[in-house]
């Protein structure tokens, strides 16, 4: 078809689908852009008008801490050392005769008293032997008596020159020989009684019997290397602990005058006090390999809380310090070898160097503070010298319970 046939003023036709695609994309992107703009505006408004109550989420906000009030009181000065529970007596009983065990009178782990029967060994051979010794004694006593009668006759005859002097003197020596024989027989009888007593073993001390080592029917032998019964004394009991020789000057007076210094025994974690006793004595020389001296404390152990060979932490009270400035031990911080606390003044904490005098449990005695000062006991990871703080609670005593104050109140 010729183009000359197209009416004048008519536009040339466009390709199909071009204008339709462009309008569709505009319809899709316009709503998305509107949503994005609205979201940005809302976020900006929320951040601008964020509630003041959420300001605590800011890491730069004022930290909340707990404090304690410094006060005066008494505190003990202690020496602490690792110790071992040591019985005053541990007896290993061995058989002193040969024979068969016929009876065992104790139960494993039983508490026994001095003189209680423990084990019986067949006594019949030793009873027979004793009877033999006694018979020999009776025979020799009769021979001695006969010799003494003859001696009396010879003495009368010799006085009248009826017998030779030599015969009289020989009879005197015969009597002396018979007396020696009788004395020997007496010793044999006593020996037989002792041997017979070894067939009945009794407890030489009061204490606890260990696990059973022999049963009825076992044969035991004199001079065996293994004990047949072990008894350990538990009441009273002692704790042996090593103390550095540097403390001897502090303890010299108390040891010289035999003062009963208090000793506490704690478990290995130092959380539970097992028993309280007194210092009994100390060794007579310093161990040159460790530079320590051994001390022995005695405990009644009424509740059997201390067990032989148990490891404990011993704490010896050297003296009681009067009128010291006391703070919770948690308040004392260390920077190398130096100690310090954070003192609260005018709503801020200030680093104050102190010197530790003594520590007892949760309390510490320090110098460098004043009675009534408030010191921080928590929040050390959030504060430094000059930090503004808010006080959650205050302890009225170093070892007292905290009394709650208004949350967020600033300490003055």
C-alpha positions as CSV (number, residue, x, y, z in Angstrom):
1,X,0.0,0.0,0.0
2,X,1.3,3.5,-0.8
3,X,1.8,6.0,2.0
4,X,0.3,8.6,-0.1
5,X,-3.1,7.2,0.7
6,X,-2.8,8.0,4.5
7,X,-4.8,11.0,5.4
8,X,-2.8,14.1,6.3
9,X,-2.5,14.8,10.0
10,X,-2.8,11.2,11.0
11,X,0.1,9.9,13.4
12,X,2.1,7.0,12.5
13,X,1.1,3.8,14.4
14,X,3.4,2.8,17.6
15,X,4.6,-0.7,18.3
16,X,2.2,-2.7,20.4
17,X,2.9,-3.0,24.3
18,X,5.4,-0.2,24.6
19,X,3.3,2.4,26.4
20,X,1.5,-0.3,28.5
21,X,4.8,-1.6,30.1
22,X,6.0,1.8,31.2
23,X,2.8,2.6,33.0
24,X,2.7,-0.7,34.8
25,X,6.2,-0.2,36.2
26,X,5.3,3.2,37.5
27,X,2.2,1.8,39.2
28,X,4.5,-0.8,41.1
29,X,7.3,1.5,42.2
30,X,5.3,4.4,43.4
31,X,3.6,2.5,46.4
32,X,7.0,1.0,47.4
33,X,8.7,4.4,47.5
34,X,5.8,5.7,49.6
35,X,6.1,2.9,52.1
36,X,9.8,3.4,52.4
37,X,9.4,7.2,53.0
38,X,6.7,6.6,55.6
39,X,8.9,4.1,57.5
40,X,11.9,6.4,57.6
41,X,9.7,9.2,59.0
42,X,8.2,7.0,61.7
43,X,11.6,5.7,62.8
44,X,13.0,9.2,63.1
45,X,10.0,10.4,65.1
46,X,10.3,7.4,67.5
47,X,14.0,8.0,68.2
48,X,13.3,11.7,68.7
49,X,10.5,11.1,71.2
50,X,12.0,8.0,73.0
51,X,10.6,7.8,76.6
52,X,13.0,8.9,79.3
53,X,12.4,5.6,81.2
54,X,14.3,3.8,78.5
55,X,17.4,5.9,79.1
56,X,18.8,3.1,81.4
57,X,19.5,1.1,78.3
58,X,22.2,3.5,77.4
59,X,25.6,2.1,78.4
60,X,26.7,5.5,79.5
61,X,23.9,5.8,82.0
62,X,24.5,6.2,85.8
63,X,25.5,2.8,87.3
64,X,23.5,1.4,90.2
65,X,25.7,0.0,93.1
66,X,25.3,-1.2,96.7
67,X,27.3,0.4,99.5
68,X,28.2,-0.4,103.1
69,X,28.9,1.9,106.1
70,X,32.3,1.8,107.8
71,X,31.9,1.1,111.5
72,X,34.2,0.3,114.4
73,X,34.3,-3.2,116.0
74,X,36.5,-6.0,117.1
75,X,38.1,-8.5,114.7
76,X,40.4,-11.5,115.2
77,X,43.9,-11.8,113.7
78,X,44.3,-15.3,112.4
79,X,47.0,-17.6,111.0
80,X,45.6,-19.9,108.4
81,X,47.2,-23.2,107.3
82,X,46.4,-26.5,105.7
83,X,46.2,-29.3,108.2
84,X,45.6,-33.0,108.6
85,X,43.3,-34.6,111.2
86,X,45.5,-36.9,113.3
87,X,44.2,-39.2,116.1
88,X,45.9,-39.0,119.4
89,X,46.2,-42.8,119.3
90,X,46.0,-45.5,116.6
91,X,46.5,-49.1,117.8
92,X,47.3,-52.0,115.5
93,X,46.7,-55.2,117.4
94,X,48.8,-58.3,116.3
95,X,48.5,-61.8,117.5
96,X,51.1,-62.7,120.1
97,X,50.2,-66.4,120.1
98,X,49.6,-69.1,117.5
99,X,46.1,-70.5,117.2
100,X,42.7,-70.6,115.6
101,X,40.3,-67.6,115.9
102,X,37.2,-68.9,117.7
103,X,35.2,-65.7,118.1
104,X,35.0,-62.1,116.8
105,X,33.1,-59.8,119.2
106,X,33.0,-56.5,117.3
107,X,31.2,-55.2,114.2
108,X,33.0,-53.3,111.5
109,X,33.1,-49.6,112.3
110,X,31.8,-50.1,115.9
111,X,32.7,-47.6,118.7
112,X,34.4,-49.6,121.5
113,X,35.5,-48.7,124.9
114,X,38.7,-49.6,126.7
115,X,38.6,-53.2,127.9
116,X,35.8,-54.4,125.5
117,X,36.5,-57.9,124.1
118,X,37.5,-58.0,120.4
119,X,38.8,-61.4,119.4
120,X,39.2,-64.9,121.1
121,X,41.9,-67.3,120.0
122,X,41.7,-71.0,120.9
123,X,43.0,-71.1,124.5
124,X,43.2,-74.8,125.1
125,X,46.9,-75.4,124.3
126,X,47.9,-72.5,126.6
127,X,45.5,-73.7,129.4
128,X,47.2,-77.1,129.2
129,X,50.7,-75.5,129.3
130,X,49.8,-73.4,132.3
131,X,48.5,-76.5,134.1
132,X,51.8,-78.2,133.4
133,X,53.7,-75.3,134.8
134,X,51.5,-75.2,137.9
135,X,52.1,-78.9,138.5
136,X,55.8,-78.5,138.2
137,X,55.6,-75.7,140.7
138,X,53.7,-77.8,143.2
139,X,56.2,-80.7,142.9
140,X,59.2,-78.4,143.4
141,X,57.6,-76.7,146.4
142,X,57.1,-80.0,148.0
143,X,60.8,-80.9,147.3
144,X,61.8,-77.6,148.8
145,X,59.7,-78.2,151.9
146,X,61.3,-81.6,152.4
147,X,64.8,-80.1,152.0
148,X,63.9,-77.5,154.6
149,X,62.8,-80.2,157.1
150,X,66.0,-82.1,156.6
151,X,68.0,-78.9,157.1
152,X,66.3,-78.3,160.4
153,X,67.2,-81.9,161.5
154,X,70.8,-81.4,160.4
155,X,71.0,-78.2,162.2
156,X,70.0,-79.8,165.5
157,X,72.3,-82.8,165.0
158,X,75.2,-80.5,164.0
159,X,74.7,-78.6,167.2
160,X,75.3,-81.8,169.1
161,X,78.1,-82.9,166.8
162,X,75.9,-85.9,165.7
163,X,76.6,-85.2,162.0
164,X,79.5,-83.9,160.1
165,X,79.7,-80.2,159.5
166,X,80.0,-80.8,155.8
167,X,76.7,-82.7,155.6
168,X,74.9,-79.8,157.3
169,X,76.4,-77.3,154.9
170,X,75.6,-79.5,151.9
171,X,71.9,-79.6,153.0
172,X,71.9,-75.8,153.3
173,X,72.9,-75.5,149.6
174,X,70.4,-78.1,148.6
175,X,67.6,-76.0,150.1
176,X,68.9,-72.9,148.2
177,X,68.9,-74.9,145.0
178,X,65.3,-76.0,145.6
179,X,64.3,-72.4,146.3
180,X,65.7,-71.4,142.9
181,X,63.8,-74.2,141.2
182,X,60.6,-73.0,142.8
183,X,61.3,-69.4,141.8
184,X,61.9,-70.6,138.2
185,X,58.6,-72.5,138.3
186,X,56.8,-69.4,139.5
187,X,58.1,-67.6,136.5
188,X,56.9,-70.3,134.2
189,X,53.4,-70.1,135.7
190,X,53.3,-66.4,135.2
191,X,54.5,-66.8,131.7
192,X,51.8,-69.3,131.0
193,X,49.2,-66.9,132.4
194,X,50.4,-64.2,130.1
195,X,50.3,-66.4,127.1
196,X,46.8,-67.5,128.0
197,X,45.8,-63.8,128.3
198,X,46.9,-63.2,124.7
199,X,44.1,-65.6,123.6
200,X,41.5,-63.0,124.6
201,X,42.2,-59.7,122.9
202,X,40.5,-56.6,124.4
203,X,40.6,-53.0,123.3
204,X,43.4,-51.0,124.8
205,X,41.8,-47.6,124.1
206,X,38.3,-46.2,123.4
207,X,37.7,-45.5,119.7
208,X,36.4,-46.9,116.4
209,X,37.3,-50.3,115.1
210,X,38.2,-50.5,111.4
211,X,37.1,-53.1,108.8
212,X,37.3,-56.7,110.0
213,X,40.6,-58.4,109.1
214,X,40.0,-61.9,110.4
215,X,37.1,-64.3,110.7
216,X,36.3,-67.2,113.0
217,X,38.3,-70.2,111.7
218,X,41.3,-68.2,110.5
219,X,44.6,-69.3,112.0
220,X,46.8,-66.5,113.3
221,X,50.5,-66.6,114.1
222,X,52.7,-64.9,116.6
223,X,55.0,-62.3,115.0
224,X,52.8,-61.9,111.9
225,X,53.3,-58.7,109.8
226,X,49.6,-57.9,109.4
227,X,47.4,-56.6,112.2
228,X,44.3,-58.4,113.1
229,X,42.4,-55.4,114.6
230,X,42.9,-51.6,114.2
231,X,41.4,-49.2,116.6
232,X,41.5,-45.4,116.2
233,X,40.8,-42.9,118.9
234,X,38.3,-40.2,117.7
235,X,37.4,-38.3,120.9
236,X,39.4,-36.2,121.4
237,X,41.2,-35.8,118.2
238,X,43.9,-33.4,116.9
239,X,44.8,-31.4,113.7
240,X,48.4,-31.0,112.8
241,X,49.2,-28.0,110.6
242,X,52.3,-26.2,109.4
243,X,52.9,-22.5,110.3
244,X,55.7,-20.4,108.8
245,X,58.5,-19.7,111.2
246,X,57.9,-15.9,110.7
247,X,54.9,-16.2,113.1
248,X,56.9,-17.6,115.9
249,X,57.6,-14.2,117.5
250,X,53.8,-13.5,117.6
251,X,53.1,-16.8,119.2
252,X,56.1,-17.1,121.5
253,X,54.5,-15.6,124.6
254,X,51.3,-17.7,124.2
255,X,53.3,-20.9,123.7
256,X,55.6,-20.2,126.6
257,X,52.8,-19.5,129.0
258,X,50.7,-22.5,127.7
259,X,47.8,-20.3,126.7
260,X,44.9,-22.2,125.0
261,X,44.7,-20.2,121.8
262,X,41.5,-21.0,119.9
263,X,41.8,-23.1,116.7
264,X,39.0,-23.6,114.1
265,X,38.9,-26.4,111.6
266,X,37.1,-25.7,108.2
267,X,36.4,-28.0,105.3
268,X,38.6,-27.9,102.2
269,X,36.4,-25.2,100.5
270,X,36.6,-23.1,103.7
271,X,32.8,-22.7,103.7
272,X,31.9,-24.9,106.7
273,X,33.4,-24.8,110.2
274,X,33.8,-28.4,111.3
275,X,35.0,-27.9,114.9
276,X,36.5,-25.5,117.3
277,X,39.3,-26.4,119.7
278,X,42.5,-25.1,121.3
279,X,46.2,-25.1,120.5
280,X,47.7,-28.1,122.3
281,X,51.4,-27.8,121.5
282,X,54.0,-27.3,118.8
283,X,57.0,-29.2,117.5
284,X,60.5,-28.7,119.0
285,X,62.2,-27.7,115.8
286,X,61.7,-25.9,112.4
287,X,61.5,-28.0,109.3
288,X,64.5,-26.7,107.3
289,X,63.1,-27.9,104.0
290,X,59.9,-25.9,104.2
291,X,60.7,-23.2,106.8
292,X,57.7,-24.2,108.8
293,X,57.0,-25.6,112.3
294,X,54.2,-28.1,113.1
295,X,51.4,-27.1,115.4
296,X,48.9,-29.5,117.0
297,X,45.4,-28.4,117.9
298,X,43.0,-30.5,120.0
299,X,39.3,-30.9,119.4
300,X,36.6,-32.6,121.4
301,X,35.0,-33.9,118.2
302,X,31.7,-34.6,120.0
303,X,29.8,-34.9,116.7
304,X,32.6,-36.9,115.0
305,X,32.8,-34.2,112.3
306,X,36.6,-34.6,112.1
307,X,37.8,-37.9,110.5
308,X,41.3,-39.3,110.7
309,X,43.7,-38.3,107.9
310,X,41.1,-35.8,106.6
311,X,42.5,-32.6,105.0
312,X,41.1,-29.4,106.7
313,X,41.9,-25.7,106.8
314,X,43.1,-24.7,110.3
315,X,42.7,-21.2,111.5
316,X,44.6,-20.1,114.7
317,X,43.5,-17.0,116.5
318,X,46.6,-15.0,117.5
319,X,44.9,-12.0,119.1
320,X,41.7,-10.0,119.0
321,X,42.1,-6.4,117.6
322,X,39.8,-3.9,119.4
323,X,38.0,-0.9,117.9
324,X,39.1,-1.4,114.3
325,X,37.4,0.2,111.2
326,X,35.5,-2.6,109.6
327,X,34.2,-2.9,106.0
328,X,32.9,-5.9,104.0
329,X,35.8,-7.8,102.6
330,X,34.2,-7.5,99.2
331,X,34.7,-3.7,99.3
332,X,38.5,-4.0,99.4
333,X,40.0,-4.1,95.9
334,X,43.6,-4.7,94.9
335,X,45.8,-3.1,92.3
336,X,48.9,-5.3,92.3
337,X,50.0,-5.2,95.9
338,X,48.1,-2.0,96.9
339,X,44.6,-2.2,98.4
340,X,41.9,0.5,97.9
341,X,38.2,1.1,98.2
342,X,35.7,3.3,96.5
343,X,34.3,5.9,98.9
344,X,30.9,7.4,98.0
345,X,30.7,11.2,98.4
346,X,28.3,13.7,96.8
347,X,26.8,11.1,94.5
348,X,30.2,10.1,93.1
349,X,32.8,7.4,94.0
350,X,36.3,8.3,94.8
351,X,39.3,5.9,94.9
352,X,40.8,5.7,98.5
353,X,44.0,3.8,99.2
354,X,43.7,1.7,102.4
355,X,45.9,-0.8,104.3
356,X,44.4,-4.2,105.3
357,X,45.0,-4.9,109.0
358,X,43.1,-8.3,109.3
359,X,40.4,-10.3,107.6
360,X,37.8,-12.5,109.3
361,X,35.2,-14.2,107.2
362,X,33.2,-11.5,105.3
363,X,34.7,-8.6,107.3
364,X,38.0,-6.8,106.9
365,X,39.7,-4.3,109.2
366,X,41.4,-1.4,107.3
367,X,43.1,1.9,108.0
368,X,42.7,5.0,105.9
369,X,39.0,5.5,106.3
370,X,36.7,7.2,108.8
371,X,33.9,5.9,110.9
372,X,30.6,6.3,108.9
373,X,32.1,6.5,105.4
374,X,30.1,4.7,102.7
375,X,32.0,2.4,100.5
376,X,31.0,0.6,97.3
377,X,30.6,-3.2,97.6
378,X,29.3,-4.0,94.0
379,X,29.5,-2.7,90.5
380,X,33.3,-2.4,90.3
381,X,33.3,-3.2,86.6
382,X,31.2,-0.1,85.9
383,X,32.9,2.5,88.1
384,X,36.1,4.3,88.4
385,X,37.5,7.3,90.3
386,X,34.9,10.2,89.9
387,X,32.0,8.1,88.4
388,X,28.5,9.3,89.2
389,X,26.5,6.5,90.8
390,X,23.1,5.7,92.1
391,X,22.8,3.7,95.4
392,X,20.5,0.7,95.4
393,X,21.0,-0.3,99.1
394,X,23.3,0.3,102.0
395,X,24.6,-2.1,104.7
396,X,24.6,-0.6,108.1
397,X,27.3,-3.0,109.3
398,X,30.1,-4.9,107.5
399,X,28.5,-8.2,108.5
400,X,24.9,-7.1,108.5
401,X,22.1,-7.6,106.1
402,X,21.5,-4.7,103.6
403,X,18.7,-2.4,104.4
404,X,16.9,-1.4,101.2
405,X,16.6,2.3,100.3
406,X,14.7,4.0,97.5
407,X,15.9,2.6,94.2
408,X,17.9,5.2,92.3
409,X,18.4,7.5,95.2
410,X,21.7,9.4,94.9
411,X,24.0,9.0,97.9
412,X,24.9,12.3,99.5
